[in-house]
Amino acid sequence: MPHFDAQRAAGFVPHSHANLVACRWRIHLTGAIAFGLMLAGLGCNTRPDAHIAQIQELEDKVAAQGRSLAEKDATLAQQAAEIQRLRGMDDRARYDRLVRVDRIDLDRLSGMYDDNRDGVPDGIVLYVRLYDADNDVLKAAGSVRVSLYDLSLPDGQQSLARLDYSAEELKPLWFGRFMTSHYTLRLPFGPNCRKPSGQSVTAVVVFTDLLTGRSFEVQKALSSEAVAANDSP
């Protein structure tokens, strides 16, 4: 029988030695698998936290959207109820609820103006203000008729000017800022507006509200003292 060393050199491995090698491979493989499972376990321990955070974030977004939709639904329901209530009113009741023009007036600075400050009047400026029933100034669309008179002249010669402004022509003449809001009507002396001979001019202004069709009139004697062109209410 050949010697063991000779047998091993010839590539022969005893059965017991083969078993020993196989066992060692099993041990290494088992350790590698266990190490891999441990790493996988560590990775799995971090994933649930991230997933929970994402789920919580999505739930928060869904809840916020739900609250927003609920608020919108409540607003729509309130508006629908108001529409139904208004539909149940008659025309007079709806009209009474509108904020509308109740009267008009001419500001105290209305009168003759002096463009170049030479002391000679260059025309007449009217500051027309609109008021509601609560005596608050408001802006409203409408048309205006302006009539100017010099009552010191003989009958038949007293009319100095008669001008009409449509709603479209009047719109760009609105002037609004802090503490003052009015239509500014400038009537320079010329073919459409004669210079007065007396010391005062009587202005008659009629405003017709575009919304209601009602007309409002104001009449006022204007001072003959010319104000600078940049002076305004």
C-alpha positions as CSV (number, residue, x, y, z in Angstrom):
1,M,0.0,0.0,0.0
2,P,1.5,3.4,-0.9
3,H,2.7,5.6,1.7
4,F,0.3,8.4,2.8
5,D,2.6,11.2,1.7
6,A,3.0,9.5,-1.6
7,Q,-0.7,9.2,-1.9
8,R,-1.3,12.9,-1.1
9,A,1.3,13.8,-3.6
10,A,-0.5,11.7,-6.2
11,G,-3.6,13.7,-5.5
12,F,-5.2,11.2,-3.2
13,V,-6.9,12.7,-0.2
14,P,-8.2,10.4,2.5
15,H,-11.9,10.4,3.1
16,S,-11.6,11.8,6.6
17,H,-9.5,14.7,5.4
18,A,-12.1,15.6,2.7
19,N,-14.7,15.6,5.3
20,L,-12.6,18.0,7.4
21,V,-12.2,20.4,4.4
22,A,-15.9,20.3,3.7
23,C,-16.7,21.1,7.3
24,R,-14.3,24.1,7.2
25,W,-16.1,25.4,4.1
26,R,-19.4,25.0,5.7
27,I,-18.2,27.0,8.7
28,H,-16.9,29.8,6.6
29,L,-20.1,29.9,4.5
30,T,-22.3,29.9,7.5
31,G,-20.3,32.8,9.0
32,A,-20.6,34.7,5.8
33,I,-24.3,34.1,5.6
34,A,-24.7,35.1,9.2
35,F,-22.7,38.3,8.7
36,G,-24.8,39.1,5.6
37,L,-28.0,38.6,7.5
38,M,-26.7,40.8,10.3
39,L,-25.9,43.6,7.8
40,A,-29.3,43.1,6.2
41,G,-30.9,43.3,9.6
42,L,-29.1,46.5,10.4
43,G,-30.3,48.0,7.0
44,C,-33.9,46.8,7.8
45,N,-33.8,48.6,11.1
46,T,-33.2,52.0,9.4
47,R,-35.8,51.6,6.6
48,P,-38.9,51.5,8.7
49,D,-38.1,54.9,10.3
50,A,-37.7,56.5,6.9
51,H,-41.0,54.9,5.7
52,I,-42.8,56.0,8.8
53,A,-41.6,59.6,8.3
54,Q,-42.7,59.6,4.7
55,I,-46.1,58.1,5.6
56,Q,-46.6,60.7,8.4
57,E,-45.7,63.5,5.9
58,L,-48.2,62.3,3.4
59,E,-50.9,62.0,6.1
60,D,-50.2,65.6,7.2
61,K,-50.5,66.8,3.6
62,V,-53.8,64.9,3.1
63,A,-55.1,66.3,6.4
64,A,-54.2,69.9,5.4
65,Q,-55.8,69.4,2.0
66,G,-58.9,68.1,3.7
67,R,-59.1,71.2,5.9
68,S,-58.7,73.5,2.9
69,L,-61.4,71.7,1.0
70,A,-63.7,71.9,4.0
71,E,-63.1,75.7,4.3
72,K,-63.8,76.1,0.6
73,D,-67.0,74.1,0.9
74,A,-68.1,76.2,3.8
75,T,-67.5,79.4,1.8
76,L,-69.4,78.1,-1.2
77,A,-72.3,77.0,1.0
78,Q,-72.4,80.5,2.5
79,Q,-72.4,82.2,-0.9
80,A,-75.1,79.8,-2.2
81,A,-77.2,80.7,0.9
82,E,-76.7,84.4,0.2
83,I,-77.7,84.0,-3.4
84,Q,-80.8,82.1,-2.4
85,R,-81.7,84.8,0.1
86,L,-81.2,87.6,-2.5
87,R,-83.3,85.7,-5.0
88,G,-86.1,85.6,-2.5
89,M,-86.1,89.4,-2.2
90,D,-88.1,91.7,-4.4
91,D,-86.4,94.3,-6.7
92,R,-86.9,97.1,-4.2
93,A,-85.3,95.1,-1.3
94,R,-82.3,94.3,-3.5
95,Y,-82.0,98.0,-4.6
96,D,-82.1,99.2,-1.0
97,R,-79.1,97.0,-0.2
98,L,-76.9,98.5,-2.9
99,V,-74.2,101.1,-2.0
100,R,-75.2,103.9,-4.4
101,V,-75.0,107.6,-4.9
102,D,-77.3,109.6,-2.6
103,R,-76.1,113.1,-3.3
104,I,-73.3,115.1,-5.0
105,D,-71.4,118.3,-4.1
106,L,-68.8,120.7,-5.4
107,D,-65.6,121.0,-3.3
108,R,-64.9,124.4,-1.8
109,L,-61.8,124.8,-4.0
110,S,-63.9,124.7,-7.1
111,G,-63.6,127.9,-9.0
112,M,-61.3,129.8,-11.4
113,Y,-57.8,128.5,-11.9
114,D,-54.5,130.2,-12.9
115,D,-52.2,127.9,-14.9
116,N,-49.2,130.3,-15.1
117,R,-49.7,132.1,-11.8
118,D,-49.9,135.5,-13.5
119,G,-53.0,136.5,-11.6
120,V,-55.3,136.2,-14.6
121,P,-57.8,133.3,-14.5
122,D,-57.3,130.8,-17.3
123,G,-60.5,128.8,-16.8
124,I,-62.8,127.2,-14.3
125,V,-62.2,123.9,-12.5
126,L,-64.9,121.8,-10.8
127,Y,-64.2,119.1,-8.2
128,V,-67.3,116.9,-8.1
129,R,-67.8,114.6,-5.2
130,L,-70.2,111.7,-4.8
131,Y,-71.7,110.6,-1.5
132,D,-73.7,107.6,-0.3
133,A,-76.5,107.6,2.2
134,D,-74.0,107.3,5.0
135,N,-72.3,110.5,3.8
136,D,-69.2,108.6,2.7
137,V,-67.4,109.6,-0.5
138,L,-67.7,106.9,-3.2
139,K,-66.7,106.4,-6.8
140,A,-69.5,105.7,-9.3
141,A,-69.8,105.5,-13.0
142,G,-72.1,108.0,-14.7
143,S,-72.4,111.0,-17.0
144,V,-72.3,114.7,-16.1
145,R,-73.8,117.9,-17.5
146,V,-72.1,121.2,-16.5
147,S,-73.8,124.6,-16.9
148,L,-72.0,127.9,-16.0
149,Y,-73.8,131.2,-15.6
150,D,-72.8,134.8,-15.0
151,L,-76.0,136.2,-13.3
152,S,-74.6,139.7,-13.5
153,L,-75.3,139.7,-17.3
154,P,-78.7,140.5,-18.8
155,D,-81.1,137.7,-19.5
156,G,-80.3,135.7,-22.6
157,Q,-76.5,136.4,-22.1
158,Q,-76.0,134.7,-18.8
159,S,-75.0,131.3,-20.0
160,L,-71.2,130.9,-20.2
161,A,-70.9,127.2,-20.9
162,R,-72.8,124.0,-21.3
163,L,-70.8,120.8,-21.5
164,D,-71.7,117.1,-21.4
165,Y,-69.4,114.3,-20.3
166,S,-70.4,110.7,-21.1
167,A,-69.5,107.9,-18.7
168,E,-66.6,107.0,-20.9
169,E,-65.3,110.6,-21.0
170,L,-65.8,111.0,-17.3
171,K,-64.0,107.8,-16.2
172,P,-60.4,109.1,-16.7
173,L,-61.2,112.3,-14.9
174,W,-61.5,110.5,-11.5
175,F,-58.9,111.5,-9.0
176,G,-58.5,109.5,-5.8
177,R,-55.9,109.7,-3.0
178,F,-55.8,109.8,0.8
179,M,-58.5,112.0,2.2
180,T,-59.9,113.1,-1.2
181,S,-61.7,111.5,-4.1
182,H,-63.5,113.4,-6.8
183,Y,-64.0,114.0,-10.5
184,T,-61.9,116.9,-11.8
185,L,-63.5,118.9,-14.6
186,R,-61.4,121.6,-16.1
187,L,-63.1,124.2,-18.4
188,P,-60.5,126.5,-20.0
189,F,-61.8,129.8,-21.3
190,G,-62.3,129.8,-25.0
191,P,-65.0,129.0,-27.5
192,N,-66.7,126.4,-25.2
193,C,-66.5,128.6,-22.0
194,R,-66.8,132.3,-22.0
195,K,-65.0,134.5,-19.3
196,P,-67.4,135.9,-16.8
197,S,-67.9,139.7,-16.5
198,G,-69.0,139.7,-12.9
199,Q,-67.3,138.7,-9.7
200,S,-68.7,135.2,-9.5
201,V,-69.9,132.3,-11.6
202,T,-72.8,130.0,-10.8
203,A,-72.2,126.4,-11.6
204,V,-75.0,123.8,-12.0
205,V,-73.8,120.2,-12.2
206,V,-76.0,117.2,-12.9
207,F,-74.6,113.7,-12.4
208,T,-76.6,110.7,-13.7
209,D,-75.7,107.5,-12.0
210,L,-75.1,104.7,-14.6
211,L,-76.2,102.0,-12.2
212,T,-79.5,103.3,-11.1
213,G,-80.3,105.9,-13.7
214,R,-81.0,108.5,-11.1
215,S,-79.8,112.1,-11.5
216,F,-78.4,114.3,-8.8
217,E,-77.9,118.1,-9.0
218,V,-75.8,120.6,-7.2
219,Q,-75.8,124.4,-7.7
220,K,-73.1,126.6,-6.2
221,A,-71.7,130.1,-6.6
222,L,-67.9,129.9,-7.3
223,S,-65.4,132.4,-6.1
224,S,-63.8,134.7,-8.6
225,E,-60.5,134.4,-6.9
226,A,-58.2,132.3,-9.1
227,V,-56.3,129.4,-7.5
228,A,-53.1,127.9,-8.7
229,A,-53.4,125.1,-11.2
230,N,-51.8,122.6,-8.8
231,D,-54.0,123.4,-5.9
232,S,-56.7,120.7,-5.4
233,P,-58.6,119.2,-2.6
